[in-house]
Every structure is written in structure tokens, then in C-alpha cells.
Amino acid sequence: MSHKIKHIAVIRLSAMGDVAMTVPVILALVNQYPEVKITMVSRPFFKPIFENIPNLTFLSVHTNHQHKGIFGLYRLYKEIKHQNVEQVADLHNVLRSKVIRFLFALSGKKVAFTDKGRKEKKELTRAENKIFKPLKSMFERHVATFKQLGYDIDLSNPVFLRQMDIPLKAQKIIGNKNQKWIGIAPFAHYQSKTYPMDLMREVISKLSENLNLKILLFGGGKKEMELLEEFSNENVINFAGKISFDDELHLISNLDLMVSMDSGNAHLAAMFGIKTITLWGATHPFAGFSPFNQPLENCLTSDRNQYPLLPTSVYGNKKVAGYEDVMRSISVEKVVFSIQSKLAEE
């Protein structure tokens, strides 16, 4: 289907993993429809994620300042409109983005939004009458959104962000790349998705015995940074809090493999086509959030024979009595074996 030049506003405000999950779909779109222009509407922190995507400009949203409240959203609508967009793809589908797309629909523009499949997700995570089956991935859901706007996107030949230079600041810390680099991001937003630290320490310790590997640790808050600092040695380098997010992305693009929880770092690695192993606690890849183009065997899930109510949550925000230690059912040996097997593949 041929199109004259179209300009689409794509809205996805947060969180990091969800924003990163839009990348493979947007890359496929601009690759298959090179005449399409995109204005990506998101938080300024996420701008580096979209830096190398052709035909894309980034519009920062400041929900605590000029885009706060109903008048702020109207101001944001005017700013997006000023870009001369003709269509709106709301990949977030929350109250703020609904207001924006409603205003565009009122002005006669074509709008589409992502159906998050809330009903099926509830059926997957409820304790009674659970329907345990794989749901559509978020990538398929976003593809369906663009289809409503007239773009038939094919994800069967995936496009990834290109590898970037190792930033100077990171190079000073880690040196040149003469080993295989494994990224480990041991934290998640919720405890129920975080592999126990004593087990993670064992995983890191076993891996660091192999001098052909260099382990790069990624993390967020102050407490996490201190914890990761304890893990570091000559073969284990902690980058948490030491480099900017932009530099972190450059570094991730040079990894041979990423190990992450069900969290943002998994999706950041996957958008570069990096092999990604994810560890799952209260959540499960069947909910549609497994990293892009990664085989299911790369998702190491907690034991459902031992914990039959799993998954108990889509995002990890629900606590279930007796399910605090589900991730201990993923053995250190299994994690290490998965990493070694994936590294051995060429």
C-alpha cells in the first residue's frame, strides 16, 4: 500500500521498559514505510533511546511542569499539533494520553490506541479459574494499533538499533573490549520480581571465575549502587550511578549478553538485538512482556509446580502470602548454565 508523506504522533509517556518496547515496532515502521515521519511524545529522560531512529523527532513531556493538569495537557496538544501531525498512535492508553487523542479526534485527525488486554491479563493472574496461556505480546498489540492507521507492519525480519561506540567515560572504567561482556541488572521496581541478592551474588561469583568474561553491573537508586559496589572486583565492574543514561545505552549496545529481571534493562538490551536472559518471579512472560525477539527458553520462570498460583501479577505490584520466595525456585546453577549455553551459541 503506498502512502503520501504521513506524520504520526506516537505517545508513550512511561515507564522505561514500556517505552523501550515501542522501539522495535517504530523501527519496523520507518523501515517499511520510509515516507512516514514520526514525532515521539515521551518524557525527556527517554530521549536517548530514540536518538538513532531515522525520520523521528522527539517531543518532551513535562507532566510536573508545563504539561501538568488539564490546561497543561491542552498546551501539550497544541505543541504536538504545531508539528503538523496527521495521525495519532496512543501506545500508552492512560488518562493523559486519552485526553490528547480525544482532542485530536475532535479536530478531525485519525487516532488509534493500543488495547492492553486487561481482561485476559486478569484471567492469567487471578487465583481462581486461572486461564494460563500466552497472551499477545505488547509488540503485536502496538502493530495492531498502527494497522488501524493504515500501516501493516511485519516484525518477522526484525530491525534493531545499531551498535554504538563505547563511551569514553565507560572506557576509562572498563578499558578496551577483549573479553565477552555480560551485563547484569539485578533489580526491578518490585521485590516480587527481584532475584534474591544472596543468589545473585553466587551467580556473579561463579561467572567471574571465568577470566574470558567481564561482568558489567547496572542499577538505579543509591541503596542499589552501594550494594552493587560490594559485588565488584577486577572482573566485575559496577556502572550504577557512574555514567549517564545515554552512555549506559551505548555500553549496553556492546554487550554479548544481558541478564535482567522482568524490567526495563531487558528491553533496552533487546532493542539492540543483544541476547537477553530474564528472571521472572510473581510475573510471567505469558502476559506479553518478554523482551523482543528472544526465545521463550531465555525466560527463566519460577516453579509453578511449587507455586501453582503463578503468575500472581502482571506488573509485580501484588503481594500474595507464602509467595515471597518464589524466585528461590530458580537455581543459581540454572541461571549460570543458561548464560553459558547462550554465550556458546554463535
Number of C-alpha atoms within 10 A of each C-alpha: 6 7 11 7 12 14 19 24 26 26 26 23 25 14 15 18 17 19 22 25 25 22 24 23 26 24 23 20 23 18 16 14 18 13 16 19 19 24 20 22 22 20 19 13 13 20 17 15 19 19 13 12 17 15 14 20 17 19 20 17 20 16 15 9 9 13 18 16 13 12 11 17 21 16 16 22 19 14 12 21 15 9 15 13 19 16 22 26 24 25 25 22 19 12 8 17 21 15 16 23 24 14 18 21 15 10 10 11 14 17 22 21 24 19 15 17 15 11 8 17 22 16 15 26 22 16 16 9 9 18 14 17 12 14 16 15 19 24 22 16 19 25 23 19 22 26 13 15 16 11 18 16 21 13 17 8 8 14 18 18 20 14 16 15 12 20 16 11 13 18 13 9 13 19 11 10 12 9 12 16 20 24 28 24 23 25 23 19 15 16 16 25 26 24 22 16 13 9 17 17 16 15 19 19 17 13 20 18 11 10 11 12 17 23 26 22 23 23 20 15 10 10 9 15 18 13 14 21 15 10 16 18 12 10 19 23 19 25 23 23 16 14 15 14 16 15 19 20 21 21 23 25 23 21 23 19 24 27 23 26 24 31 27 21 28 28 29 28 29 27 25 23 24 23 23 30 28 25 25 26 30 31 24 27 21 18 25 19 22 27 32 29 18 16 12 14 10 19 21 21 22 23 16 12 8 11 16 11 19 25 27 25 24 20 18 21 15 12 14 14 5 8 16 14 16 22 22 14 15 18 14 18 13 13 19 15 13 18 21 12 9 15 15 8 6 4
